[in-house]
């Protein structure tokens, strides 16, 4: 995680999570409160701040632990 830059691309996220870039774009289109990855536009490109990505991962882990409990 330390090697990731402060601003992430869909490809970096896909590589990190081991999922397709298409799936990352699907997560970009989903509203964050419904499990989507928070992102912002730079022209036609989507980008994610590393801190938001880390928070998104933690939220997914917390959501999963609530279902197991």
N, C-alpha and C positions, 0 to 999 in steps of 0.2 A: 504494500500500500504506500509506503514511503517513496517509492520510485515513481508513482503517478504524479503527473503535473497538477497544478492548482486548477486548471481548466481542462475538462475531459471531453473527448469526442465520443460519438456513438461507437466507433470502432474500438477505442480503448476500453470502454465499458463492456462491450461484447467480449473482447479478449479476456478481460479480468474475470467476468462472470461465467465464461465458457458457454455463452449463448450466441445466437445469430444477431447480426446487426439489425436485421429486420425486426426481431423481437424487441430490441432496445428502442427502435423507433415507435413500436406499438406502445411501449411503456411511456415514451415521451408524450404520446397523444392521450394517455389516460390521465385524468385529473389526479394530482398527488394525494388528495384525501381518499382516493379509491385505489391507491397502490402504485400510481404512476411516479416516474422519476421527475423531480423538479428540473426544469431546464429553461434556457433562454435562447433567443435567436440572434445570430450574427448573419445578417443577410438571409440567405436560404439555408444556412447551416444551423444546427442545434448544438448547444454546448451546456455543460453541467459543471457547477463549481464542486470541487472535491469535497468540501465540507457538507454540501447538500447530498452528495452521493453517499458519504459515510453515514449521515443521518438517515437516509433512505434505507440503507442496509440494516441499521439498528432497529428501525421501525418494523421492518419485515421480520427480524428475529424476535422482537417483542410481541408482535402480532401472533407469530407461530407459538410462542411459549404460553400465551393466554389461551390458545385453543387446546393445548396439551394439558394444561392445569385443570 
